[in-house]
């Protein structure tokens, strides 16, 4: 186990009631759980996202914290939040990283694994508003 390590888990969900496929707008929510699996208390400072649609368009999103917060996590502690994104296509992917600083001053990145945003699969497999968990 690394001394400095956050585990990031993602659960995406298509939001058909907020989407307008006729207008090329597909809205997704994603719930992120960040767990400090390292040995040192550390704080999430900023985020970088790569949002990709199926037409090859990539949007890079950078910002301080997550949902207006910069959580400080002791070893074993977790922080969960839900946010969202819009795509012009019914499918796409997201991935990125969190920039973190440990209480001893060490800086590290926590990778956000790539996950799929898929309006078609969610509707077909689970009915409207269905959701899947990707690991």
VMD Tcl script that builds the backbone (N, CA, C; Angstrom):
set m [mol new atoms 405]
animate dup $m
set s [atomselect $m all]
$s set {name element resname resid chain x y z} {
  {N N UNK 1 A 0.846 -1.184 0.000}
  {CA C UNK 1 A 0.000 0.000 0.000}
  {C C UNK 1 A 0.890 1.245 0.000}
  {N N UNK 2 A 0.499 2.207 -0.795}
  {CA C UNK 2 A 1.228 3.458 -0.866}
  {C C UNK 2 A 0.907 4.318 0.357}
  {N N UNK 3 A 1.876 5.086 0.774}
  {CA C UNK 3 A 1.681 5.997 1.893}
  {C C UNK 3 A 0.647 7.069 1.531}
  {N N UNK 4 A 0.616 7.451 0.227}
  {CA C UNK 4 A -0.285 8.490 -0.268}
  {C C UNK 4 A -1.157 7.894 -1.368}
  {N N UNK 5 A -2.413 7.592 -1.032}
  {CA C UNK 5 A -3.253 6.954 -2.042}
  {C C UNK 5 A -4.732 7.157 -1.749}
  {N N UNK 6 A -5.452 7.651 -2.751}
  {CA C UNK 6 A -6.904 7.733 -2.704}
  {C C UNK 6 A -7.453 6.729 -3.708}
  {N N UNK 7 A -8.473 5.979 -3.313}
  {CA C UNK 7 A -9.192 5.083 -4.203}
  {C C UNK 7 A -10.435 5.831 -4.684}
  {N N UNK 8 A -10.649 5.854 -6.004}
  {CA C UNK 8 A -11.783 6.571 -6.576}
  {C C UNK 8 A -12.705 5.577 -7.272}
  {N N UNK 9 A -13.973 5.569 -6.861}
  {CA C UNK 9 A -14.983 4.698 -7.464}
  {C C UNK 9 A -16.094 5.569 -8.041}
  {N N UNK 10 A -16.634 5.132 -9.188}
  {CA C UNK 10 A -17.613 5.939 -9.919}
  {C C UNK 10 A -18.859 5.126 -10.239}
  {N N UNK 11 A -20.017 5.751 -10.084}
  {CA C UNK 11 A -21.290 5.146 -10.480}
  {C C UNK 11 A -22.026 6.149 -11.374}
  {N N UNK 12 A -21.996 5.930 -12.711}
  {CA C UNK 12 A -22.694 6.846 -13.624}
  {C C UNK 12 A -24.165 6.486 -13.790}
  {N N UNK 13 A -24.961 7.492 -14.175}
  {CA C UNK 13 A -26.390 7.262 -14.396}
  {C C UNK 13 A -26.879 8.223 -15.480}
  {N N UNK 14 A -27.604 7.700 -16.455}
  {CA C UNK 14 A -28.243 8.520 -17.487}
  {C C UNK 14 A -29.500 9.140 -16.904}
  {N N UNK 15 A -29.752 10.422 -17.211}
  {CA C UNK 15 A -30.927 11.125 -16.705}
  {C C UNK 15 A -31.857 11.469 -17.872}
  {N N UNK 16 A -32.730 10.546 -18.262}
  {CA C UNK 16 A -33.592 10.784 -19.427}
  {C C UNK 16 A -34.537 11.964 -19.249}
  {N N UNK 17 A -34.990 12.210 -18.005}
  {CA C UNK 17 A -35.939 13.299 -17.767}
  {C C UNK 17 A -35.301 14.676 -17.945}
  {N N UNK 18 A -33.966 14.764 -17.907}
  {CA C UNK 18 A -33.273 16.039 -18.102}
  {C C UNK 18 A -32.637 16.130 -19.490}
  {N N UNK 19 A -32.726 15.044 -20.253}
  {CA C UNK 19 A -32.105 14.981 -21.570}
  {C C UNK 19 A -33.102 15.335 -22.663}
  {N N UNK 20 A -32.550 15.695 -23.820}
  {CA C UNK 20 A -33.359 15.987 -24.990}
  {C C UNK 20 A -32.657 15.410 -26.219}
  {N N UNK 21 A -32.798 14.087 -26.434}
  {CA C UNK 21 A -32.113 13.447 -27.562}
  {C C UNK 21 A -32.411 14.110 -28.906}
  {N N UNK 22 A -33.641 14.604 -29.063}
  {CA C UNK 22 A -34.024 15.284 -30.307}
  {C C UNK 22 A -33.132 16.505 -30.575}
  {N N UNK 23 A -32.683 17.149 -29.493}
  {CA C UNK 23 A -31.830 18.334 -29.597}
  {C C UNK 23 A -30.346 17.996 -29.420}
  {N N UNK 24 A -30.023 16.708 -29.339}
  {CA C UNK 24 A -28.626 16.304 -29.175}
  {C C UNK 24 A -28.062 16.651 -27.809}
  {N N UNK 25 A -28.876 16.490 -26.764}
  {CA C UNK 25 A -28.408 16.755 -25.402}
  {C C UNK 25 A -28.730 15.551 -24.512}
  {N N UNK 26 A -27.677 14.937 -24.002}
  {CA C UNK 26 A -27.794 13.774 -23.128}
  {C C UNK 26 A -27.158 14.136 -21.797}
  {N N UNK 27 A -27.931 14.015 -20.720}
  {CA C UNK 27 A -27.474 14.439 -19.399}
  {C C UNK 27 A -27.200 13.204 -18.537}
  {N N UNK 28 A -26.061 13.242 -17.873}
  {CA C UNK 28 A -25.638 12.143 -17.015}
  {C C UNK 28 A -25.270 12.676 -15.640}
  {N N UNK 29 A -25.562 11.891 -14.623}
  {CA C UNK 29 A -25.069 12.145 -13.271}
  {C C UNK 29 A -24.018 11.080 -12.990}
  {N N UNK 30 A -23.100 11.396 -12.094}
  {CA C UNK 30 A -22.139 10.396 -11.646}
  {C C UNK 30 A -21.858 10.643 -10.175}
  {N N UNK 31 A -21.841 9.544 -9.437}
  {CA C UNK 31 A -21.538 9.610 -8.011}
  {C C UNK 31 A -20.119 9.092 -7.824}
  {N N UNK 32 A -19.305 9.908 -7.179}
  {CA C UNK 32 A -17.903 9.590 -6.941}
  {C C UNK 32 A -17.713 9.311 -5.456}
  {N N UNK 33 A -17.046 8.199 -5.158}
  {CA C UNK 33 A -16.642 7.910 -3.779}
  {C C UNK 33 A -15.122 7.906 -3.739}
  {N N UNK 34 A -14.563 8.769 -2.899}
  {CA C UNK 34 A -13.116 8.895 -2.742}
  {C C UNK 34 A -12.774 8.374 -1.351}
  {N N UNK 35 A -11.917 7.356 -1.295}
  {CA C UNK 35 A -11.518 6.775 -0.015}
  {C C UNK 35 A -10.015 6.902 0.146}
  {N N UNK 36 A -9.585 7.407 1.299}
  {CA C UNK 36 A -8.158 7.491 1.583}
  {C C UNK 36 A -7.697 6.100 2.034}
  {N N UNK 37 A -7.042 5.395 1.118}
  {CA C UNK 37 A -6.525 4.060 1.429}
  {C C UNK 37 A -5.029 4.118 1.735}
  {N N UNK 38 A -4.508 5.332 1.864}
  {CA C UNK 38 A -3.104 5.525 2.212}
  {C C UNK 38 A -2.910 5.541 3.720}
  {N N UNK 39 A -1.722 5.962 4.115}
  {CA C UNK 39 A -1.352 5.959 5.534}
  {C C UNK 39 A -1.321 7.344 6.159}
  {N N UNK 40 A -1.564 8.393 5.337}
  {CA C UNK 40 A -1.432 9.769 5.811}
  {C C UNK 40 A -2.694 10.559 5.469}
  {N N UNK 41 A -3.151 11.406 6.384}
  {CA C UNK 41 A -4.271 12.303 6.121}
  {C C UNK 41 A -3.912 13.197 4.938}
  {N N UNK 42 A -4.864 13.377 4.027}
  {CA C UNK 42 A -4.604 14.183 2.834}
  {C C UNK 42 A -5.870 14.917 2.405}
  {N N UNK 43 A -5.653 16.010 1.673}
  {CA C UNK 43 A -6.757 16.850 1.220}
  {C C UNK 43 A -6.820 16.893 -0.300}
  {N N UNK 44 A -8.039 16.765 -0.825}
  {CA C UNK 44 A -8.268 16.929 -2.251}
  {C C UNK 44 A -8.300 18.430 -2.530}
  {N N UNK 45 A -7.430 18.885 -3.434}
  {CA C UNK 45 A -7.315 20.313 -3.719}
  {C C UNK 45 A -8.040 20.696 -5.005}
  {N N UNK 46 A -7.818 19.934 -6.081}
  {CA C UNK 46 A -8.419 20.287 -7.367}
  {C C UNK 46 A -8.698 19.040 -8.192}
  {N N UNK 47 A -9.403 19.263 -9.317}
  {CA C UNK 47 A -9.782 18.158 -10.190}
  {C C UNK 47 A -9.480 18.517 -11.635}
  {N N UNK 48 A -9.223 17.496 -12.434}
  {CA C UNK 48 A -9.086 17.629 -13.879}
  {C C UNK 48 A -9.883 16.501 -14.510}
  {N N UNK 49 A -10.810 16.851 -15.397}
  {CA C UNK 49 A -11.638 15.878 -16.093}
  {C C UNK 49 A -11.389 15.946 -17.581}
  {N N UNK 50 A -11.458 14.799 -18.244}
  {CA C UNK 50 A -11.515 14.709 -19.694}
  {C C UNK 50 A -12.860 14.070 -20.019}
  {N N UNK 51 A -13.733 14.845 -20.675}
  {CA C UNK 51 A -15.064 14.384 -21.036}
  {C C UNK 51 A -15.071 14.174 -22.548}
  {N N UNK 52 A -15.317 12.952 -22.990}
  {CA C UNK 52 A -15.223 12.594 -24.406}
  {C C UNK 52 A -16.559 12.110 -24.929}
  {N N UNK 53 A -17.015 12.668 -26.063}
  {CA C UNK 53 A -18.226 12.128 -26.673}
  {C C UNK 53 A -17.842 11.167 -27.799}
  {N N UNK 54 A -18.828 10.505 -28.383}
  {CA C UNK 54 A -18.526 9.482 -29.381}
  {C C UNK 54 A -18.179 10.067 -30.753}
  {N N UNK 55 A -18.239 11.391 -30.890}
  {CA C UNK 55 A -17.799 12.056 -32.127}
  {C C UNK 55 A -16.332 12.447 -32.063}
  {N N UNK 56 A -15.670 12.123 -30.955}
  {CA C UNK 56 A -14.260 12.460 -30.806}
  {C C UNK 56 A -14.005 13.814 -30.163}
  {N N UNK 57 A -15.052 14.514 -29.749}
  {CA C UNK 57 A -14.895 15.804 -29.081}
  {C C UNK 57 A -14.489 15.569 -27.626}
  {N N UNK 58 A -13.407 16.219 -27.203}
  {CA C UNK 58 A -12.951 16.117 -25.818}
  {C C UNK 58 A -13.019 17.482 -25.167}
  {N N UNK 59 A -13.633 17.521 -23.986}
  {CA C UNK 59 A -13.677 18.755 -23.199}
  {C C UNK 59 A -12.864 18.521 -21.941}
  {N N UNK 60 A -11.906 19.422 -21.680}
  {CA C UNK 60 A -11.097 19.333 -20.470}
  {C C UNK 60 A -11.688 20.306 -19.443}
  {N N UNK 61 A -11.949 19.804 -18.254}
  {CA C UNK 61 A -12.541 20.612 -17.185}
  {C C UNK 61 A -11.599 20.591 -15.992}
  {N N UNK 62 A -11.190 21.787 -15.551}
  {CA C UNK 62 A -10.321 21.897 -14.376}
  {C C UNK 62 A -10.980 22.827 -13.367}
  {N N UNK 63 A -10.743 22.565 -12.090}
  {CA C UNK 63 A -11.297 23.437 -11.077}
  {C C UNK 63 A -10.843 23.056 -9.685}
  {N N UNK 64 A -11.045 23.981 -8.758}
  {CA C UNK 64 A -10.714 23.727 -7.362}
  {C C UNK 64 A -11.763 22.823 -6.737}
  {N N UNK 65 A -11.322 21.893 -5.943}
  {CA C UNK 65 A -12.210 21.036 -5.167}
  {C C UNK 65 A -13.219 20.274 -5.996}
  {N N UNK 66 A -14.219 19.767 -5.311}
  {CA C UNK 66 A -15.343 19.055 -5.914}
  {C C UNK 66 A -16.611 19.550 -5.242}
  {N N UNK 67 A -17.617 19.868 -6.023}
  {CA C UNK 67 A -18.885 20.429 -5.535}
  {C C UNK 67 A -18.666 21.486 -4.441}
  {N N UNK 68 A -17.696 22.370 -4.685}
  {CA C UNK 68 A -17.435 23.466 -3.764}
  {C C UNK 68 A -16.698 23.086 -2.492}
  {N N UNK 69 A -16.184 21.883 -2.412}
  {CA C UNK 69 A -15.491 21.439 -1.204}
  {C C UNK 69 A -14.098 20.911 -1.536}
  {N N UNK 70 A -13.227 20.965 -0.550}
  {CA C UNK 70 A -11.896 20.377 -0.640}
  {C C UNK 70 A -11.735 19.444 0.570}
  {N N UNK 71 A -12.315 18.238 0.454}
  {CA C UNK 71 A -12.374 17.351 1.616}
  {C C UNK 71 A -10.992 16.917 2.127}
  {N N UNK 72 A -10.862 16.906 3.443}
  {CA C UNK 72 A -9.674 16.416 4.140}
  {C C UNK 72 A -10.025 15.031 4.669}
  {N N UNK 73 A -9.272 14.023 4.201}
  {CA C UNK 73 A -9.605 12.643 4.539}
  {C C UNK 73 A -8.496 11.975 5.340}
  {N N UNK 74 A -8.861 11.480 6.512}
  {CA C UNK 74 A -7.933 10.682 7.310}
  {C C UNK 74 A -7.855 9.286 6.689}
  {N N UNK 75 A -6.813 8.514 6.987}
  {CA C UNK 75 A -6.749 7.144 6.464}
  {C C UNK 75 A -8.033 6.386 6.818}
  {N N UNK 76 A -8.624 5.752 5.798}
  {CA C UNK 76 A -9.858 4.998 5.984}
  {C C UNK 76 A -11.130 5.800 5.775}
  {N N UNK 77 A -11.031 7.122 5.768}
  {CA C UNK 77 A -12.217 7.953 5.574}
  {C C UNK 77 A -12.579 8.049 4.097}
  {N N UNK 78 A -13.887 8.248 3.837}
  {CA C UNK 78 A -14.377 8.388 2.467}
  {C C UNK 78 A -15.216 9.656 2.349}
  {N N UNK 79 A -15.286 10.171 1.130}
  {CA C UNK 79 A -16.111 11.325 0.800}
  {C C UNK 79 A -16.863 10.979 -0.472}
  {N N UNK 80 A -18.177 11.229 -0.478}
  {CA C UNK 80 A -18.983 10.909 -1.648}
  {C C UNK 80 A -19.703 12.167 -2.123}
  {N N UNK 81 A -19.757 12.340 -3.449}
  {CA C UNK 81 A -20.498 13.461 -4.006}
  {C C UNK 81 A -21.084 13.049 -5.347}
  {N N UNK 82 A -22.103 13.791 -5.767}
  {CA C UNK 82 A -22.723 13.560 -7.070}
  {C C UNK 82 A -22.648 14.837 -7.880}
  {N N UNK 83 A -22.276 14.693 -9.136}
  {CA C UNK 83 A -22.215 15.808 -10.061}
  {C C UNK 83 A -22.766 15.333 -11.393}
  {N N UNK 84 A -22.584 16.118 -12.440}
  {CA C UNK 84 A -23.135 15.712 -13.716}
  {C C UNK 84 A -22.424 16.341 -14.889}
  {N N UNK 85 A -22.778 15.865 -16.074}
  {CA C UNK 85 A -22.223 16.390 -17.315}
  {C C UNK 85 A -23.241 16.190 -18.428}
  {N N UNK 86 A -23.030 16.931 -19.518}
  {CA C UNK 86 A -23.874 16.801 -20.702}
  {C C UNK 86 A -23.010 16.396 -21.887}
  {N N UNK 87 A -23.575 15.545 -22.735}
  {CA C UNK 87 A -22.913 15.159 -23.979}
  {C C UNK 87 A -23.825 15.497 -25.145}
  {N N UNK 88 A -23.231 15.663 -26.319}
  {CA C UNK 88 A -24.015 15.862 -27.541}
  {C C UNK 88 A -24.332 14.523 -28.226}
  {N N UNK 89 A -23.749 13.450 -27.712}
  {CA C UNK 89 A -23.974 12.113 -28.248}
  {C C UNK 89 A -24.494 11.218 -27.123}
  {N N UNK 90 A -25.174 10.113 -27.462}
  {CA C UNK 90 A -25.736 9.257 -26.406}
  {C C UNK 90 A -24.693 8.446 -25.637}
  {N N UNK 91 A -23.462 8.393 -26.138}
  {CA C UNK 91 A -22.421 7.669 -25.414}
  {C C UNK 91 A -21.143 8.492 -25.363}
  {N N UNK 92 A -20.335 8.198 -24.368}
  {CA C UNK 92 A -19.047 8.869 -24.204}
  {C C UNK 92 A -18.314 8.272 -23.021}
  {N N UNK 93 A -17.203 8.896 -22.686}
  {CA C UNK 93 A -16.416 8.447 -21.531}
  {C C UNK 93 A -15.925 9.659 -20.749}
  {N N UNK 94 A -15.545 9.398 -19.513}
  {CA C UNK 94 A -14.905 10.409 -18.662}
  {C C UNK 94 A -13.762 9.743 -17.916}
  {N N UNK 95 A -12.718 10.501 -17.679}
  {CA C UNK 95 A -11.628 10.082 -16.800}
  {C C UNK 95 A -10.885 11.337 -16.371}
  {N N UNK 96 A -10.004 11.189 -15.390}
  {CA C UNK 96 A -9.274 12.358 -14.931}
  {C C UNK 96 A -8.428 12.061 -13.715}
  {N N UNK 97 A -8.236 13.115 -12.913}
  {CA C UNK 97 A -7.431 12.953 -11.697}
  {C C UNK 97 A -7.778 14.047 -10.695}
  {N N UNK 98 A -7.492 13.729 -9.445}
  {CA C UNK 98 A -7.600 14.685 -8.356}
  {C C UNK 98 A -6.190 15.021 -7.896}
  {N N UNK 99 A -5.899 16.314 -7.717}
  {CA C UNK 99 A -4.625 16.742 -7.164}
  {C C UNK 99 A -4.809 16.849 -5.655}
  {N N UNK 100 A -3.923 16.190 -4.909}
  {CA C UNK 100 A -4.062 16.097 -3.459}
  {C C UNK 100 A -2.769 16.500 -2.765}
  {N N UNK 101 A -2.909 16.949 -1.516}
  {CA C UNK 101 A -1.749 17.280 -0.688}
  {C C UNK 101 A -1.921 16.609 0.665}
  {N N UNK 102 A -0.917 15.842 1.053}
  {CA C UNK 102 A -0.942 15.159 2.352}
  {C C UNK 102 A -0.571 16.147 3.448}
  {N N UNK 103 A -0.933 15.810 4.689}
  {CA C UNK 103 A -0.667 16.725 5.798}
  {C C UNK 103 A 0.829 16.934 6.054}
  {N N UNK 104 A 1.674 16.038 5.527}
  {CA C UNK 104 A 3.117 16.225 5.668}
  {C C UNK 104 A 3.706 17.031 4.498}
  {N N UNK 105 A 2.819 17.547 3.616}
  {CA C UNK 105 A 3.263 18.392 2.518}
  {C C UNK 105 A 3.488 17.669 1.196}
  {N N UNK 106 A 3.456 16.343 1.203}
  {CA C UNK 106 A 3.665 15.581 -0.033}
  {C C UNK 106 A 2.480 15.778 -0.983}
  {N N UNK 107 A 2.778 16.018 -2.258}
  {CA C UNK 107 A 1.743 16.201 -3.274}
  {C C UNK 107 A 1.614 14.923 -4.095}
  {N N UNK 108 A 0.378 14.572 -4.452}
  {CA C UNK 108 A 0.156 13.380 -5.281}
  {C C UNK 108 A -1.133 13.517 -6.067}
  {N N UNK 109 A -1.242 12.735 -7.124}
  {CA C UNK 109 A -2.451 12.683 -7.934}
  {C C UNK 109 A -3.185 11.383 -7.662}
  {N N UNK 110 A -4.507 11.459 -7.622}
  {CA C UNK 110 A -5.357 10.268 -7.515}
  {C C UNK 110 A -6.076 10.123 -8.848}
  {N N UNK 111 A -5.816 9.031 -9.539}
  {CA C UNK 111 A -6.440 8.800 -10.839}
  {C C UNK 111 A -7.926 8.508 -10.698}
  {N N UNK 112 A -8.702 9.076 -11.612}
  {CA C UNK 112 A -10.119 8.752 -11.727}
  {C C UNK 112 A -10.207 7.813 -12.924}
  {N N UNK 113 A -10.536 6.548 -12.700}
  {CA C UNK 113 A -10.542 5.592 -13.808}
  {C C UNK 113 A -11.588 5.967 -14.856}
  {N N UNK 114 A -11.300 5.615 -16.110}
  {CA C UNK 114 A -12.252 5.898 -17.177}
  {C C UNK 114 A -13.551 5.129 -16.938}
  {N N UNK 115 A -14.663 5.826 -17.157}
  {CA C UNK 115 A -15.960 5.165 -17.073}
  {C C UNK 115 A -16.807 5.591 -18.263}
  {N N UNK 116 A -17.792 4.765 -18.578}
  {CA C UNK 116 A -18.624 4.958 -19.764}
  {C C UNK 116 A -19.929 5.639 -19.382}
  {N N UNK 117 A -20.307 6.612 -20.197}
  {CA C UNK 117 A -21.619 7.242 -20.117}
  {C C UNK 117 A -22.394 6.722 -21.314}
  {N N UNK 118 A -23.486 6.007 -21.071}
  {CA C UNK 118 A -24.176 5.340 -22.163}
  {C C UNK 118 A -25.687 5.417 -21.977}
  {N N UNK 119 A -26.311 6.343 -22.682}
  {CA C UNK 119 A -27.764 6.512 -22.588}
  {C C UNK 119 A -28.494 5.334 -23.208}
  {N N UNK 120 A -27.980 4.802 -24.292}
  {CA C UNK 120 A -28.661 3.715 -25.003}
  {C C UNK 120 A -28.673 2.431 -24.197}
  {N N UNK 121 A -27.544 2.070 -23.640}
  {CA C UNK 121 A -27.452 0.833 -22.867}
  {C C UNK 121 A -28.283 0.921 -21.602}
  {N N UNK 122 A -28.232 2.077 -20.918}
  {CA C UNK 122 A -28.996 2.227 -19.677}
  {C C UNK 122 A -30.486 2.077 -19.930}
  {N N UNK 123 A -30.978 2.678 -21.010}
  {CA C UNK 123 A -32.407 2.592 -21.302}
  {C C UNK 123 A -32.772 1.182 -21.728}
  {N N UNK 124 A -31.966 0.587 -22.615}
  {CA C UNK 124 A -32.277 -0.742 -23.130}
  {C C UNK 124 A -32.192 -1.824 -22.060}
  {N N UNK 125 A -31.206 -1.726 -21.170}
  {CA C UNK 125 A -30.987 -2.830 -20.234}
  {C C UNK 125 A -31.830 -2.721 -18.968}
  {N N UNK 126 A -32.096 -1.517 -18.534}
  {CA C UNK 126 A -32.764 -1.369 -17.246}
  {C C UNK 126 A -34.059 -0.554 -17.316}
  {N N UNK 127 A -34.483 -0.211 -18.514}
  {CA C UNK 127 A -35.668 0.644 -18.641}
  {C C UNK 127 A -35.257 2.097 -18.467}
  {N N UNK 128 A -36.163 3.030 -18.687}
  {CA C UNK 128 A -35.833 4.443 -18.566}
  {C C UNK 128 A -35.280 4.783 -17.182}
  {N N UNK 129 A -34.194 5.503 -17.190}
  {CA C UNK 129 A -33.596 5.916 -15.924}
  {C C UNK 129 A -32.811 4.829 -15.233}
  {N N UNK 130 A -32.584 3.707 -15.914}
  {CA C UNK 130 A -31.825 2.623 -15.303}
  {C C UNK 130 A -30.399 3.042 -15.001}
  {N N UNK 131 A -29.736 2.338 -14.106}
  {CA C UNK 131 A -28.355 2.696 -13.825}
  {C C UNK 131 A -27.530 1.454 -13.625}
  {N N UNK 132 A -26.227 1.626 -13.886}
  {CA C UNK 132 A -25.277 0.527 -13.754}
  {C C UNK 132 A -24.138 0.985 -12.875}
  {N N UNK 133 A -23.495 0.042 -12.253}
  {CA C UNK 133 A -22.279 0.329 -11.509}
  {C C UNK 133 A -21.109 -0.263 -12.283}
  {N N UNK 134 A -20.109 0.584 -12.534}
  {CA C UNK 134 A -18.908 0.126 -13.222}
  {C C UNK 134 A -17.784 0.081 -12.211}
  {N N UNK 135 A -16.998 -0.984 -12.252}
  {CA C UNK 135 A -15.882 -1.109 -11.309}
  {C C UNK 135 A -14.588 -1.052 -12.057}
}
mol reanalyze $m
mol bondsrecalc $m
mol representation Tube
mol addrep $m
